[in-house]
Each structure stands twice: as C-alpha cells, then as structure tokens.
C-alpha cells in the first residue's frame, strides 16, 4: 500500500520546480524570503498536499524528553 498519493507527489514536484526558479517563498504569505534548501521545498510541497486533502501521512510529532527525578 502506498503512503503517498500520486497527486501528492506531483505537488512536491511543483514545489521543487518553484524552488529551482527562485519563486518558492517561506513563511506565512511568503514574506520570509526564498527557499534555498531542498528538504524545505519537499516539506512545503507535502504540507500543500495535506491542505488539499491528498493522501499524505500526518506530520511527525516531536518526542517528549524524559527528565530525571532528583
């Protein structure tokens, strides 16, 4: 069973193309400047696919650290 839908993959591809052309922006409303990182472009593409309701696994949750009791 596939984790990601084909259309989600095409959303990521589109985001990568926008990054190459220098048109992919970061932050709310694209006010944070252009995206340089490949990983960040993939993350943006996946989040756009999630917003459209495509089949993409949920965002990873951070693990809570266990603290030592004194």
N, CA, C and O atoms as a MOPAC input file, in Angstrom:
PM7 MOZYME 1SCF
protein

 N      0.83900 1    -1.19100 1     0.00000 1
 C      0.00000 1     0.00000 1     0.00000 1
 C      0.88000 1     1.25000 1     0.00000 1
 O      1.83300 1     1.35200 1     0.77200 1
 N      0.55300 1     2.17600 1    -0.85700 1
 C      1.36500 1     3.39800 1    -0.98700 1
 C      1.07800 1     4.37400 1     0.15500 1
 O     -0.06100 1     4.52800 1     0.59700 1
 N      2.12800 1     5.01500 1     0.61100 1
 C      1.97900 1     6.00400 1     1.68100 1
 C      1.47400 1     7.33500 1     1.13800 1
 O      0.65600 1     8.00800 1     1.76500 1
 N      1.97600 1     7.70400 1    -0.04400 1
 C      1.62800 1     8.98800 1    -0.64400 1
 C      0.85500 1     8.75900 1    -1.93300 1
 O      1.12700 1     7.80000 1    -2.65500 1
 N     -0.09400 1     9.61700 1    -2.22700 1
 C     -0.82600 1     9.50300 1    -3.48600 1
 C      0.02200 1    10.09100 1    -4.61400 1
 O      0.94200 1    10.87000 1    -4.36400 1
 N     -0.28800 1     9.71700 1    -5.84800 1
 C      0.46300 1    10.24500 1    -6.99800 1
 C      0.32200 1    11.75500 1    -7.07900 1
 O      1.28700 1    12.45900 1    -7.38000 1
 N     -0.86100 1    12.24600 1    -6.81400 1
 C     -1.09400 1    13.69100 1    -6.91400 1
 C     -0.29900 1    14.45200 1    -5.84500 1
 O      0.07700 1    15.60400 1    -6.05700 1
 N     -0.04200 1    13.80700 1    -4.69300 1
 C      0.78500 1    14.43900 1    -3.65800 1
 C      2.21400 1    14.54800 1    -4.16600 1
 O      2.89500 1    15.54200 1    -3.91500 1
 N      2.66600 1    13.52200 1    -4.88000 1
 C      3.99900 1    13.54400 1    -5.46600 1
 C      4.14800 1    14.65700 1    -6.48200 1
 O      5.20000 1    15.28900 1    -6.57900 1
 N      3.08800 1    14.89100 1    -7.23800 1
 C      3.16200 1    15.96800 1    -8.24200 1
 C      3.17400 1    17.33700 1    -7.56400 1
 O      3.76200 1    18.28100 1    -8.09200 1
 N      2.53000 1    17.45700 1    -6.39900 1
 C      2.57700 1    18.70900 1    -5.64000 1
 C      4.00000 1    18.99400 1    -5.16000 1
 O      4.45800 1    20.13700 1    -5.18500 1
 N      4.68600 1    17.94800 1    -4.72600 1
 C      6.07100 1    18.09300 1    -4.27500 1
 C      6.95300 1    18.48600 1    -5.46300 1
 O      7.81900 1    19.35200 1    -5.33800 1
 N      6.72900 1    17.84500 1    -6.61400 1
 C      7.49100 1    18.17800 1    -7.82100 1
 C      7.30900 1    19.63800 1    -8.19500 1
 O      8.26600 1    20.32300 1    -8.55600 1
 N      6.08200 1    20.10600 1    -8.10600 1
 C      5.77800 1    21.50200 1    -8.43700 1
 C      6.51600 1    22.45600 1    -7.50200 1
 O      7.03500 1    23.48600 1    -7.93100 1
 N      6.55600 1    22.09700 1    -6.21300 1
 C      7.26500 1    22.92200 1    -5.23400 1
 C      8.75700 1    22.94200 1    -5.52800 1
 O      9.40800 1    23.97700 1    -5.38000 1
 N      9.30300 1    21.79800 1    -5.94500 1
 C     10.72500 1    21.72400 1    -6.28600 1
 C     11.04400 1    22.58900 1    -7.50300 1
 O     12.08600 1    23.24300 1    -7.54900 1
 N     10.15300 1    22.58900 1    -8.47700 1
 C     10.34700 1    23.43200 1    -9.66400 1
 C     10.32600 1    24.90900 1    -9.29100 1
 O     11.11900 1    25.70600 1    -9.79200 1
 N      9.39100 1    25.25700 1    -8.39200 1
 C      9.31300 1    26.65900 1    -7.94600 1
 C     10.57900 1    27.06100 1    -7.20300 1
 O     11.03500 1    28.19900 1    -7.31300 1
 N     11.15000 1    26.11600 1    -6.44000 1
 C     12.40300 1    26.40300 1    -5.72300 1
 C     13.53400 1    26.65400 1    -6.71400 1
 O     14.32400 1    27.58300 1    -6.54500 1
 N     13.60600 1    25.81600 1    -7.75100 1
 C     14.65600 1    25.96500 1    -8.76200 1
 C     14.58800 1    27.32900 1    -9.44100 1
 O     15.61300 1    27.96100 1    -9.69600 1
 N     13.36600 1    27.77100 1    -9.72800 1
 C     13.18200 1    29.05500 1   -10.40600 1
 C     13.31700 1    30.23700 1    -9.45300 1
 O     13.35200 1    31.39000 1    -9.88400 1
 N     13.39300 1    29.94100 1    -8.12900 1
 C     13.52900 1    31.00400 1    -7.13300 1
 C     12.21300 1    31.67300 1    -6.77800 1
 O     12.19800 1    32.80400 1    -6.29200 1
 N     11.10800 1    30.97900 1    -7.02000 1
 C      9.79200 1    31.56000 1    -6.74700 1
 C      9.12600 1    30.98700 1    -5.50900 1
 O      8.04600 1    31.43400 1    -5.12200 1
 N      9.76100 1    29.99600 1    -4.88200 1
 C      9.18900 1    29.37800 1    -3.68800 1
 C      9.59000 1    30.20400 1    -2.47300 1
 O     10.77500 1    30.40700 1    -2.20900 1
 N      8.58900 1    30.67900 1    -1.73600 1
 C      8.82900 1    31.54500 1    -0.57900 1
 C      8.50800 1    30.79600 1     0.69300 1
 O      7.71900 1    29.85100 1     0.68400 1
 N      9.12000 1    31.21600 1     1.79000 1
 C      8.85300 1    30.56600 1     3.07100 1
 C      8.07300 1    31.49400 1     3.97600 1
 O      8.08500 1    32.71300 1     3.80500 1
 N      7.39600 1    30.89900 1     4.93900 1
 C      6.66300 1    31.67600 1     5.93400 1
 C      5.27200 1    32.05400 1     5.47000 1
 O      4.89500 1    31.83400 1     4.31900 1
 N      4.52800 1    32.62300 1     6.38500 1
 C      3.14100 1    32.99900 1     6.13300 1
 C      3.07100 1    34.12600 1     5.09700 1
 O      3.65100 1    35.19500 1     5.28900 1
 N      2.37100 1    33.88000 1     4.02400 1
 C      2.24000 1    34.88800 1     2.98700 1
 C      3.49700 1    35.05000 1     2.15300 1
 O      3.58400 1    35.97700 1     1.34800 1
 N      4.47300 1    34.16700 1     2.32900 1
 C      5.71100 1    34.21900 1     1.54800 1
 C      6.58600 1    35.40800 1     1.86600 1
 O      7.33300 1    35.88300 1     1.01100 1
 N      6.49700 1    35.89200 1     3.09700 1
 C      7.26000 1    37.09000 1     3.46500 1
 C      8.62100 1    36.77100 1     4.08200 1
 O      9.34800 1    37.68000 1     4.48400 1
 N      8.96600 1    35.49100 1     4.15900 1
 C     10.21200 1    35.11000 1     4.81900 1
 C     11.38700 1    34.91200 1     3.88500 1
 O     12.41900 1    34.39200 1     4.31000 1
 N     11.26800 1    35.30600 1     2.63800 1
 C     12.36900 1    35.14100 1     1.70000 1
 C     12.26100 1    33.85200 1     0.90500 1
 O     11.34200 1    33.05900 1     1.11000 1
 N     13.19700 1    33.65000 1     0.00600 1
 C     13.13600 1    32.47600 1    -0.86600 1
 C     13.71700 1    31.24600 1    -0.16900 1
 O     14.58100 1    31.35400 1     0.70200 1
 N     13.22400 1    30.08400 1    -0.57100 1
 C     13.66500 1    28.81400 1    -0.01000 1
 C     14.91700 1    28.36800 1    -0.75800 1
 O     14.92700 1    28.33600 1    -1.98800 1
 N     15.96800 1    28.02400 1    -0.02300 1
 C     17.20900 1    27.54000 1    -0.63100 1
 C     17.33600 1    26.02400 1    -0.46400 1
 O     17.89000 1    25.34500 1    -1.32800 1
 N     16.82600 1    25.50600 1     0.63400 1
 C     17.00600 1    24.10400 1     0.99500 1
 C     16.05600 1    23.18400 1     0.22500 1
 O     14.87800 1    23.48800 1     0.03800 1
 N     16.61100 1    22.04600 1    -0.21600 1
 C     15.83700 1    21.02400 1    -0.91800 1
 C     14.82400 1    20.38700 1     0.02500 1
 O     13.67100 1    20.16800 1    -0.34600 1
 N     15.26500 1    20.09000 1     1.25600 1
 C     14.38600 1    19.46200 1     2.25000 1
 C     13.19900 1    20.36000 1     2.56700 1
 O     12.07200 1    19.88600 1     2.71600 1
 N     13.45800 1    21.65000 1     2.66800 1
 C     12.38700 1    22.58200 1     2.99200 1
 C     11.36700 1    22.65200 1     1.85500 1
 O     10.16600 1    22.76900 1     2.09800 1
 N     11.85200 1    22.57900 1     0.61800 1
 C     10.95500 1    22.59800 1    -0.53700 1
 C     10.04500 1    21.37000 1    -0.52200 1
 O      8.85700 1    21.47100 1    -0.82900 1
 N     10.60200 1    20.21400 1    -0.16600 1
 C      9.80100 1    18.98000 1    -0.08100 1
 C      8.75200 1    19.11500 1     1.00900 1
 O      7.59900 1    18.73100 1     0.81800 1
 N      9.15300 1    19.66200 1     2.16000 1
 C      8.22200 1    19.83600 1     3.27800 1
 C      7.08200 1    20.76900 1     2.89200 1
 O      5.93400 1    20.52600 1     3.26200 1
 N      7.38000 1    21.82300 1     2.16200 1
 C      6.34500 1    22.76900 1     1.72500 1
 C      5.38800 1    22.07700 1     0.76100 1
 O      4.17300 1    22.25000 1     0.85400 1
 N      5.94600 1    21.28200 1    -0.17800 1
 C      5.10700 1    20.54700 1    -1.12600 1
 C      4.17400 1    19.58000 1    -0.42900 1
 O      3.00700 1    19.46300 1    -0.80400 1
 N      4.67800 1    18.88100 1     0.59000 1
 C      3.83900 1    17.92900 1     1.33800 1
 C      2.76100 1    18.64300 1     2.13400 1
 O      1.62800 1    18.16800 1     2.21000 1
 N      3.10400 1    19.78000 1     2.72900 1
 C      2.09900 1    20.49500 1     3.51800 1
 C      1.00600 1    21.06200 1     2.61500 1
 O     -0.15800 1    21.12200 1     3.01000 1
 N      1.38300 1    21.48100 1     1.39200 1
 C      0.36800 1    21.94900 1     0.43200 1
 C     -0.55900 1    20.80200 1     0.03800 1
 O     -1.76700 1    20.99400 1    -0.10300 1
 N      0.01100 1    19.60800 1    -0.13800 1
 C     -0.79500 1    18.42900 1    -0.47700 1
 C     -1.75300 1    18.09900 1     0.66800 1
 O     -2.90600 1    17.74200 1     0.43000 1
 N     -1.27400 1    18.21900 1     1.91400 1
 C     -2.13800 1    17.96700 1     3.08200 1
 C     -3.32000 1    18.92800 1     3.11000 1
 O     -4.45300 1    18.53200 1     3.38300 1
 N     -3.03900 1    20.19800 1     2.82200 1
 C     -4.09900 1    21.21000 1     2.83900 1
 C     -5.17200 1    20.91100 1     1.79300 1
 O     -6.34700 1    21.21500 1     1.99600 1
 N     -4.75800 1    20.31100 1     0.66700 1
 C     -5.70300 1    19.96500 1    -0.39000 1
 C     -6.44600 1    18.66800 1    -0.09700 1
 O     -7.36300 1    18.29500 1    -0.82800 1
 N     -6.04600 1    17.97500 1     0.98500 1
 C     -6.73000 1    16.74600 1     1.38900 1
 C     -6.24100 1    15.50500 1     0.67100 1
 O     -6.97200 1    14.51900 1     0.57900 1
 N     -5.02500 1    15.53300 1     0.16100 1
 C     -4.48000 1    14.36900 1    -0.53800 1
 C     -3.89400 1    13.37700 1     0.46200 1
 O     -3.69000 1    13.69600 1     1.63300 1
 N     -3.62800 1    12.16000 1    -0.02900 1
 C     -3.15200 1    11.10100 1     0.86300 1
 C     -1.67100 1    11.29500 1     1.19300 1
 O     -0.79100 1    10.95000 1     0.40500 1
 N     -1.42500 1    11.84800 1     2.36300 1
 C     -0.07300 1    12.09900 1     2.86100 1
 C     -0.08600 1    11.78200 1     4.34300 1
 O     -1.02200 1    12.17600 1     5.03900 1
 N      0.93900 1    11.06800 1     4.86100 1
 C      0.97300 1    10.78400 1     6.30000 1
 C      1.00300 1    12.07600 1     7.11100 1
 O      1.48800 1    13.10500 1     6.64100 1
 N      0.48500 1    12.01200 1     8.31800 1
 C      0.45100 1    13.18700 1     9.18800 1
 C      1.85500 1    13.63800 1     9.53600 1
 O      2.79800 1    12.84800 1     9.50600 1
 N      1.98500 1    14.90300 1     9.86400 1
 C      3.26800 1    15.47600 1    10.23400 1
 C      3.79400 1    14.77300 1    11.47800 1
 O      3.02200 1    14.44200 1    12.37700 1
 N      5.11500 1    14.54200 1    11.53600 1
 C      5.69500 1    13.86500 1    12.70100 1
 C      5.58800 1    14.71400 1    13.94400 1
 O      5.80100 1    15.92600 1    13.91400 1
 N      5.25600 1    14.06300 1    15.02700 1
 C      5.20700 1    14.74100 1    16.32500 1
 C      6.57300 1    14.63000 1    16.97100 1
 O      7.26500 1    13.63000 1    16.78100 1
 N      6.97100 1    15.62900 1    17.72400 1
 C      8.26600 1    15.55500 1    18.40300 1
 C      8.14300 1    14.67700 1    19.63400 1
 O      7.10200 1    14.64300 1    20.29000 1
 N      9.21600 1    13.97200 1    19.93700 1
 C      9.21100 1    13.08900 1    21.10400 1
 C      9.43700 1    13.91200 1    22.35800 1
 O     10.25800 1    14.82900 1    22.37400 1
 N      8.70300 1    13.57700 1    23.40500 1
 C      8.88900 1    14.26300 1    24.67600 1
 C     10.09700 1    13.66500 1    25.38700 1
 O     10.27000 1    12.44700 1    25.43000 1
 N     10.91400 1    14.52600 1    25.93500 1
 C     12.10900 1    14.06200 1    26.64800 1
 C     11.75100 1    13.64400 1    28.06000 1
 O     10.93800 1    14.27800 1    28.73200 1
 N     12.37300 1    12.57400 1    28.48800 1
 C     12.17100 1    12.13400 1    29.86200 1
 C     13.20400 1    12.83800 1    30.73500 1
 O     14.39500 1    12.84400 1    30.42200 1
 N     12.74900 1    13.41800 1    31.80700 1
 C     13.67100 1    14.09500 1    32.71000 1
 C     13.92800 1    13.21700 1    33.93600 1
 O     13.05100 1    12.48500 1    34.39400 1
 N     15.13100 1    13.30800 1    34.44300 1
 C     15.47400 1    12.52500 1    35.62600 1
 C     14.87000 1    13.16300 1    36.86000 1
 O     14.88900 1    14.38400 1    37.01800 1
 N     14.33400 1    12.32600 1    37.73100 1
 C     13.81200 1    12.82800 1    39.00300 1
 C     14.94600 1    12.84300 1    40.02200 1
 O     15.67100 1    11.85900 1    40.16900 1
 N     15.08800 1    13.92800 1    40.70100 1
 C     16.17500 1    14.09500 1    41.66300 1
 C     15.76500 1    13.61200 1    43.03200 1
 O     16.55700 1    13.67500 1    43.97200 1

